[in-house]
């Protein structure tokens, strides 16, 4: 981890906060939600009145480090009642919330009492990963796709919208609602690329513009909480769970990413397959190689593996291909004439129980490891891997990704790259949370798992 906060930085930050507080009060904002995301993927919060913003930025907001091993159920995976961390809201991301009148939001960086970065702070890890890219002369652009389902009844889920998958009838049925989501995001500075009805009953998806990795993770938190707030104002509830109904299609959390050197997109204009440069090839190959371990970060729940099955566009096989929606890695070139800007890699096997800061960091570390060892991608796959025989998949090096949280957690624990980059404290906390959820759901039926997690994230 990096970073300490000295007294000069505290004073400068406090002066900035004082000015921002005056601006917020002039906009009738009275309270600020300061959030962080725990290792089970739950967005946690402490809120302060605007009058306390200067103090919060300068000295932080007190919180227990026990949140590092909170399960989704608010149980502690490991005992913990001692210690203190300070939540420092990031003024650069301070945002007035369009769907929560009188409120603003800021993501937190967590420090100890001496001003050192908390070793289990996930947002700090994302900044470390971004810095490692910069040290090598690279930068990344990333974006999360957000899928969600709206329902009217929390006890026995019923979709709160009619109409077929991708059907305009569904959009018409909730056109005011969808418009309000787009407007709220726009007023908060989030650029919406597209929004549409998705496959599952009651499901929508929004795609936003790509950004720097830390900003992309921040955007993801803000987008989801905005959707949650708009949905509540319409008298409904939003579920981001990978399985909303045991026999239904769940919500994915796909990540799009591209690697850049200065203003050149390395996923376009190269001599490799579909225009990949040597560096982009190595970066993507590193991600492909470490996918089993990455799943413990990007598909971190028992419920994740109810979604991660073949022939559901979930990317259940460790393979890559051009526009192949059944491969875990989908190469997207974009249309001719725009490829230098649009070409990117979509990782399809993740869902929204992931902590986005951990995920962007893990993807960067895995990708850089591929460049370091000069890894290369195997031959692209241009069919649904499930349609190939086991022998054909073996011959082409196509592996089935872990089918349980136990398997991906073991892969993460023994991975040669990720635990070392995460550090011992964060690695131990992640493993404790994963094993805690595995134990919580041991021998439980799928319906029980789905019902327990439907409204948590």
C-alpha positions as CSV (number, residue, x, y, z in Angstrom):
1,X,0.0,0.0,0.0
2,X,1.0,3.6,-0.3
3,X,0.4,7.0,1.2
4,X,0.6,8.8,4.4
5,X,-1.2,12.0,5.1
6,X,0.9,14.8,6.7
7,X,-0.3,17.9,8.5
8,X,0.3,20.2,5.5
9,X,-1.8,18.0,3.3
10,X,-4.5,17.9,6.1
11,X,-4.6,21.7,6.3
12,X,-4.8,22.1,2.5
13,X,-7.5,19.5,2.2
14,X,-9.4,21.2,5.1
15,X,-9.3,24.6,3.3
16,X,-10.7,23.0,0.1
17,X,-13.4,21.3,2.1
18,X,-14.4,24.6,3.7
19,X,-15.0,26.1,0.3
20,X,-16.9,23.0,-0.9
21,X,-19.1,23.0,2.1
22,X,-20.2,26.6,1.4
23,X,-21.0,25.5,-2.2
24,X,-23.0,22.6,-1.0
25,X,-25.0,24.6,1.5
26,X,-25.9,27.1,-1.3
27,X,-27.3,24.1,-3.3
28,X,-29.4,23.1,-0.3
29,X,-27.3,20.0,0.4
30,X,-27.2,19.2,4.1
31,X,-25.8,15.7,4.5
32,X,-22.9,13.8,2.8
33,X,-22.8,10.0,2.4
34,X,-19.2,8.7,2.7
35,X,-18.9,5.2,1.3
36,X,-16.5,2.3,1.1
37,X,-17.1,-1.2,-0.3
38,X,-16.2,-4.1,1.9
39,X,-14.7,-7.5,0.9
40,X,-18.2,-9.1,0.5
41,X,-19.1,-6.4,-2.0
42,X,-21.5,-4.4,0.2
43,X,-21.3,-0.7,0.0
44,X,-21.1,0.6,3.6
45,X,-21.6,4.2,4.6
46,X,-21.2,6.8,7.3
47,X,-22.8,10.2,6.8
48,X,-21.9,13.6,8.1
49,X,-23.6,17.0,8.1
50,X,-22.1,19.4,5.6
51,X,-20.9,21.5,8.5
52,X,-18.6,18.6,9.4
53,X,-17.1,18.2,6.0
54,X,-13.9,20.1,6.8
55,X,-13.3,18.0,9.9
56,X,-14.1,14.8,8.0
57,X,-11.6,15.6,5.2
58,X,-8.9,16.8,7.6
59,X,-9.2,14.2,10.4
60,X,-11.4,11.5,9.0
61,X,-14.6,9.8,10.2
62,X,-14.1,7.0,12.7
63,X,-14.9,3.5,11.8
64,X,-14.0,0.0,13.0
65,X,-11.7,-2.2,11.0
66,X,-14.0,-5.1,11.7
67,X,-15.8,-4.2,8.5
68,X,-12.9,-5.8,6.6
69,X,-14.3,-9.3,7.5
70,X,-18.0,-8.5,7.4
71,X,-20.1,-11.1,5.5
72,X,-23.1,-10.0,3.4
73,X,-25.2,-11.1,6.5
74,X,-23.4,-8.6,8.8
75,X,-21.8,-11.5,10.6
76,X,-18.1,-11.3,11.3
77,X,-16.0,-13.9,9.5
78,X,-13.3,-13.3,12.1
79,X,-13.7,-11.8,15.6
80,X,-12.8,-8.2,15.9
81,X,-13.7,-5.3,18.2
82,X,-10.4,-3.5,18.6
83,X,-8.9,-0.8,16.4
84,X,-9.8,2.3,14.5
85,X,-9.6,3.5,10.9
86,X,-10.5,7.0,9.6
87,X,-12.6,7.5,6.5
88,X,-11.4,10.5,4.5
89,X,-13.9,11.6,1.8
90,X,-12.3,12.3,-1.6
91,X,-13.2,15.9,-2.4
92,X,-12.4,15.3,-6.1
93,X,-15.3,12.9,-6.3
94,X,-17.7,14.8,-4.1
95,X,-21.1,14.7,-6.0
96,X,-24.5,16.2,-5.3
97,X,-27.0,13.4,-5.5
98,X,-29.8,14.1,-8.0
99,X,-32.2,11.4,-6.7
100,X,-31.6,12.1,-3.0
101,X,-32.5,15.8,-2.4
102,X,-30.3,17.4,0.2
103,X,-27.6,14.8,0.0
104,X,-24.1,14.5,-1.5
105,X,-21.8,11.6,-1.9
106,X,-18.1,10.9,-1.7
107,X,-16.0,7.7,-1.7
108,X,-13.7,7.3,1.2
109,X,-10.0,6.4,1.5
110,X,-9.2,4.7,4.8
111,X,-6.2,5.6,6.9
112,X,-5.0,4.6,10.4
113,X,-4.6,7.1,13.2
114,X,-1.1,8.0,12.2
115,X,-2.2,8.9,8.6
116,X,-0.9,5.8,7.0
117,X,-3.0,4.0,4.4
118,X,-5.1,1.2,5.9
119,X,-3.5,-2.1,4.6
120,X,-7.0,-3.4,3.8
121,X,-8.2,-0.3,2.0
122,X,-9.4,-1.5,-1.4
123,X,-9.6,1.9,-3.0
124,X,-6.0,2.5,-2.1
125,X,-5.1,-0.8,-3.7
126,X,-6.8,0.4,-6.9
127,X,-4.7,3.6,-6.8
128,X,-1.5,1.4,-6.3
129,X,-2.4,-0.6,-9.4
130,X,-3.0,2.5,-11.4
131,X,0.4,3.9,-10.3
132,X,2.1,0.6,-11.4
133,X,0.6,1.0,-14.9
134,X,1.9,4.6,-15.0
135,X,5.4,3.6,-13.9
136,X,5.5,1.3,-17.0
137,X,4.2,4.1,-19.3
138,X,0.7,2.7,-19.5
139,X,-2.8,3.8,-18.5
140,X,-6.0,1.9,-18.6
141,X,-9.6,2.8,-19.4
142,X,-12.3,0.8,-17.8
143,X,-16.1,0.7,-17.5
144,X,-18.6,-1.5,-15.6
145,X,-21.8,-2.6,-17.2
146,X,-24.6,-2.5,-14.6
147,X,-27.6,-4.9,-14.9
148,X,-30.4,-4.8,-12.5
149,X,-34.0,-6.1,-12.0
150,X,-36.8,-4.1,-10.5
151,X,-39.4,-5.7,-8.3
152,X,-42.4,-4.6,-6.3
153,X,-42.5,-7.2,-3.6
154,X,-39.5,-8.0,-1.4
155,X,-40.9,-11.2,0.0
156,X,-42.0,-13.1,-3.1
157,X,-40.3,-11.4,-6.0
158,X,-42.4,-10.3,-8.9
159,X,-40.9,-8.2,-11.8
160,X,-42.3,-4.7,-11.7
161,X,-42.3,-4.2,-15.5
162,X,-44.0,-6.0,-18.4
163,X,-42.7,-6.7,-21.9
164,X,-40.3,-9.1,-23.6
165,X,-36.5,-9.1,-23.4
166,X,-35.0,-6.1,-25.2
167,X,-38.6,-5.2,-26.1
168,X,-39.7,-1.6,-26.5
169,X,-42.9,-2.5,-24.7
170,X,-40.9,-2.9,-21.5
171,X,-39.3,0.5,-22.0
172,X,-42.7,2.1,-22.6
173,X,-44.1,0.4,-19.5
174,X,-41.4,2.1,-17.3
175,X,-40.3,5.0,-19.6
176,X,-40.6,7.6,-16.8
177,X,-38.5,5.4,-14.5
178,X,-35.8,4.8,-17.1
179,X,-35.7,8.5,-18.1
180,X,-35.3,9.4,-14.4
181,X,-32.3,7.1,-14.1
182,X,-30.6,8.7,-17.2
183,X,-31.3,12.2,-16.0
184,X,-30.0,11.6,-12.5
185,X,-26.8,10.1,-13.7
186,X,-26.3,12.9,-16.2
187,X,-26.8,15.5,-13.5
188,X,-24.2,13.8,-11.4
189,X,-21.6,13.9,-14.2
190,X,-21.9,10.3,-15.3
191,X,-22.0,9.9,-19.1
192,X,-24.5,7.3,-20.1
193,X,-23.6,5.5,-23.4
194,X,-26.8,3.4,-23.6
195,X,-29.6,1.9,-21.6
196,X,-32.0,-0.8,-22.5
197,X,-34.2,-3.7,-21.3
198,X,-32.2,-6.8,-20.8
199,X,-33.0,-10.6,-21.1
200,X,-34.3,-11.5,-17.6
201,X,-37.8,-10.5,-16.4
202,X,-37.9,-7.0,-15.1
203,X,-34.2,-6.4,-16.1
204,X,-32.4,-3.3,-17.5
205,X,-28.8,-2.5,-18.3
206,X,-26.9,0.7,-18.4
207,X,-23.5,1.3,-19.9
208,X,-21.4,4.3,-19.0
209,X,-18.3,5.9,-20.5
210,X,-14.9,4.4,-19.8
211,X,-12.7,6.2,-17.3
212,X,-9.4,5.8,-15.4
213,X,-9.6,2.6,-13.3
214,X,-10.2,4.3,-9.9
215,X,-12.8,6.6,-11.5
216,X,-14.5,3.7,-13.1
217,X,-14.9,1.9,-9.8
218,X,-16.2,5.1,-8.2
219,X,-18.6,5.5,-11.1
220,X,-19.8,2.0,-10.6
221,X,-20.6,2.7,-6.9
222,X,-22.4,5.9,-7.8
223,X,-24.4,4.4,-10.7
224,X,-25.7,1.5,-8.6
225,X,-26.6,3.8,-5.6
226,X,-28.3,6.2,-8.0
227,X,-30.3,3.4,-9.5
228,X,-31.3,2.2,-6.1
229,X,-32.4,5.7,-5.1
230,X,-34.4,6.4,-8.3
231,X,-36.0,2.9,-8.0
232,X,-37.1,3.7,-4.4
233,X,-38.6,7.0,-5.4
234,X,-40.7,5.0,-7.8
235,X,-41.9,2.8,-5.0
236,X,-39.9,-0.2,-6.2
237,X,-36.8,-2.1,-5.3
238,X,-33.7,-2.9,-7.3
239,X,-31.7,-6.1,-7.2
240,X,-28.2,-6.4,-8.6
241,X,-27.8,-10.0,-7.5
242,X,-26.3,-12.6,-9.9
243,X,-29.4,-14.7,-9.3
244,X,-32.7,-12.9,-8.6
245,X,-34.7,-16.1,-9.0
246,X,-33.3,-19.6,-8.7
247,X,-34.6,-20.6,-12.1
248,X,-34.0,-17.3,-13.8
249,X,-31.2,-15.4,-15.6
250,X,-29.1,-13.3,-13.2
251,X,-27.3,-10.0,-13.3
252,X,-23.8,-9.8,-14.7
253,X,-21.1,-7.2,-13.9
254,X,-19.1,-7.2,-17.1
255,X,-15.9,-5.1,-17.2
256,X,-14.7,-3.4,-20.4
257,X,-11.0,-2.4,-20.5
258,X,-8.4,-1.1,-22.8
259,X,-4.7,-0.4,-22.4
260,X,-3.1,2.8,-23.6
261,X,0.4,4.2,-24.1
262,X,0.0,8.0,-24.1
263,X,-2.9,8.5,-26.6
264,X,-2.5,5.2,-28.4
265,X,-5.0,2.4,-27.7
266,X,-2.9,-0.8,-27.7
267,X,-5.9,-3.0,-28.4
268,X,-6.0,-1.6,-31.9
269,X,-3.6,-1.0,-34.8
270,X,-1.2,-3.9,-34.0
271,X,0.0,-6.8,-36.0
272,X,-1.7,-9.4,-33.8
273,X,-5.2,-11.0,-34.1
274,X,-7.9,-8.4,-34.6
275,X,-5.4,-5.6,-34.4
276,X,-3.9,-6.4,-31.0
277,X,-0.4,-5.1,-30.3
278,X,2.1,-7.3,-28.6
279,X,1.6,-5.4,-25.3
280,X,-2.2,-5.8,-25.4
281,X,-1.8,-9.5,-26.3
282,X,0.4,-10.0,-23.2
283,X,-2.0,-8.0,-21.0
284,X,-5.0,-10.0,-22.1
285,X,-3.1,-13.3,-21.9
286,X,-2.2,-12.5,-18.3
287,X,-5.9,-12.0,-17.5
288,X,-6.9,-15.2,-19.2
289,X,-4.2,-17.2,-17.3
290,X,-5.3,-15.8,-13.9
291,X,-9.0,-16.0,-14.5
292,X,-9.6,-18.9,-12.0
293,X,-8.1,-16.8,-9.2
294,X,-9.7,-13.6,-10.5
295,X,-13.1,-15.2,-10.0
296,X,-12.6,-15.1,-6.2
297,X,-12.6,-11.3,-6.7
298,X,-15.0,-10.8,-9.6
299,X,-17.5,-13.6,-8.8
300,X,-17.0,-13.6,-5.0
301,X,-20.3,-15.2,-3.8
302,X,-21.8,-18.7,-3.6
303,X,-24.6,-17.2,-5.7
304,X,-22.1,-16.2,-8.4
305,X,-21.7,-19.8,-9.5
306,X,-25.5,-20.2,-9.9
307,X,-25.1,-17.7,-12.7
308,X,-21.7,-18.8,-14.1
309,X,-23.0,-21.7,-16.2
310,X,-22.4,-22.5,-19.9
311,X,-24.8,-21.2,-22.6
312,X,-26.0,-18.3,-20.5
313,X,-23.7,-15.6,-22.0
314,X,-21.9,-15.7,-18.6
315,X,-18.4,-16.6,-19.9
316,X,-18.1,-19.9,-18.1
317,X,-15.0,-21.0,-20.1
318,X,-11.5,-19.6,-20.0
319,X,-11.3,-18.7,-23.6
320,X,-11.3,-15.6,-25.8
321,X,-12.7,-14.7,-29.1
322,X,-13.9,-11.9,-31.4
323,X,-17.4,-10.9,-30.3
324,X,-17.9,-14.4,-28.7
325,X,-20.4,-13.9,-25.8
326,X,-19.8,-17.4,-24.5
327,X,-16.1,-16.9,-24.0
328,X,-14.9,-15.3,-20.7
329,X,-13.0,-12.7,-22.7
330,X,-14.8,-11.1,-25.6
331,X,-12.6,-9.0,-27.9
332,X,-14.5,-5.9,-29.1
333,X,-13.0,-4.1,-32.0
334,X,-15.7,-1.5,-32.6
335,X,-16.7,-0.4,-36.1
336,X,-14.3,0.3,-38.9
337,X,-13.1,3.9,-38.6
338,X,-13.5,4.1,-34.8
339,X,-11.3,1.2,-33.7
340,X,-8.4,3.3,-32.4
341,X,-10.8,4.7,-29.8
342,X,-13.3,1.8,-29.3
343,X,-11.3,-1.4,-29.3
344,X,-11.4,-3.1,-25.9
345,X,-11.6,-6.4,-24.0
346,X,-14.8,-7.3,-22.2
347,X,-14.5,-9.7,-19.2
348,X,-17.9,-11.5,-19.0
349,X,-17.5,-13.9,-16.0
350,X,-17.8,-11.3,-13.2
351,X,-20.9,-10.1,-11.4
352,X,-22.0,-7.3,-9.1
353,X,-21.1,-8.9,-5.8
354,X,-17.6,-7.9,-6.6
355,X,-15.8,-5.0,-4.9
356,X,-15.0,-2.8,-7.9
357,X,-11.8,-1.4,-6.4
358,X,-10.4,-4.9,-5.8
359,X,-11.5,-6.0,-9.3
360,X,-9.8,-3.2,-11.2
361,X,-6.6,-3.7,-9.2
362,X,-6.7,-7.5,-9.7
363,X,-7.2,-7.1,-13.5
364,X,-4.3,-4.7,-13.8
365,X,-2.0,-6.9,-11.7
366,X,-2.9,-10.0,-13.8
367,X,-2.5,-8.1,-17.1
368,X,0.9,-6.6,-16.1
369,X,2.1,-10.1,-15.1
370,X,1.2,-11.3,-18.7
371,X,3.3,-8.5,-20.2
372,X,6.2,-9.3,-17.8
373,X,6.4,-13.0,-18.9
374,X,5.7,-12.1,-22.5
375,X,2.6,-14.3,-22.5
376,X,0.6,-14.7,-25.7
377,X,-3.1,-15.5,-26.2
378,X,-4.0,-18.9,-27.6
379,X,-5.9,-19.2,-30.8
380,X,-9.2,-17.3,-30.6
381,X,-12.4,-19.4,-30.2
382,X,-15.2,-18.6,-32.7
383,X,-17.8,-21.1,-31.4
384,X,-19.7,-21.6,-28.2
385,X,-17.1,-23.7,-26.2
386,X,-20.0,-25.8,-24.8
387,X,-20.7,-27.2,-28.2
388,X,-17.2,-28.6,-28.5
389,X,-16.4,-32.1,-27.1
390,X,-14.2,-32.4,-24.0
391,X,-11.4,-33.6,-26.3
392,X,-11.8,-30.7,-28.6
393,X,-11.7,-28.2,-25.7
394,X,-8.6,-29.9,-24.3
395,X,-6.9,-29.7,-27.6
396,X,-7.6,-26.0,-27.9
397,X,-6.6,-25.2,-24.3
398,X,-10.2,-24.2,-23.3
399,X,-10.7,-24.7,-19.6
400,X,-14.0,-24.7,-17.7
401,X,-13.7,-22.0,-15.1
402,X,-14.3,-22.8,-11.4
403,X,-17.9,-23.9,-10.8
404,X,-17.9,-23.1,-7.0
405,X,-16.7,-20.4,-4.7
406,X,-14.5,-23.1,-3.0
407,X,-12.6,-23.7,-6.3
408,X,-12.0,-20.0,-7.1
409,X,-11.0,-19.2,-3.5
410,X,-8.4,-22.0,-3.6
411,X,-7.2,-20.7,-7.0
412,X,-6.8,-17.2,-5.5
413,X,-5.0,-18.4,-2.4
414,X,-2.4,-20.3,-4.5
415,X,-2.1,-17.8,-7.3
416,X,1.5,-16.7,-7.8
417,X,0.6,-13.0,-8.5
418,X,-2.5,-11.7,-6.8
419,X,-1.9,-12.5,-3.1
420,X,1.5,-11.0,-3.3
421,X,0.2,-7.8,-4.9
422,X,-2.7,-7.6,-2.4
423,X,-0.5,-8.0,0.6
424,X,-1.0,-10.4,3.6
425,X,-3.6,-8.4,5.5
426,X,-5.9,-7.9,2.6
427,X,-5.4,-11.4,1.3
428,X,-6.2,-12.8,4.8
429,X,-9.4,-10.7,5.0
430,X,-10.6,-11.8,1.6
431,X,-10.0,-15.4,2.3
432,X,-11.8,-15.2,5.7
433,X,-14.9,-13.6,4.0
434,X,-15.0,-16.1,1.2
435,X,-14.7,-19.1,3.6
436,X,-17.3,-17.5,5.8
437,X,-19.8,-17.3,3.0
438,X,-19.0,-20.8,1.9
439,X,-19.7,-22.0,5.5
440,X,-22.9,-19.9,5.8
441,X,-24.4,-21.5,2.7
442,X,-23.1,-25.0,3.1
443,X,-25.7,-27.6,2.1
444,X,-28.3,-24.9,1.6
445,X,-30.7,-25.2,-1.5
446,X,-30.4,-22.8,-4.3
447,X,-33.7,-21.0,-3.5
448,X,-32.4,-20.3,0.0
449,X,-29.2,-18.8,-1.3
450,X,-31.0,-16.7,-3.9
451,X,-33.6,-15.4,-1.4
452,X,-30.9,-14.5,1.1
453,X,-28.9,-12.4,-1.4
454,X,-31.6,-10.9,-3.6
455,X,-31.7,-7.4,-2.0
456,X,-28.2,-7.2,-0.3
457,X,-26.0,-5.7,-2.9
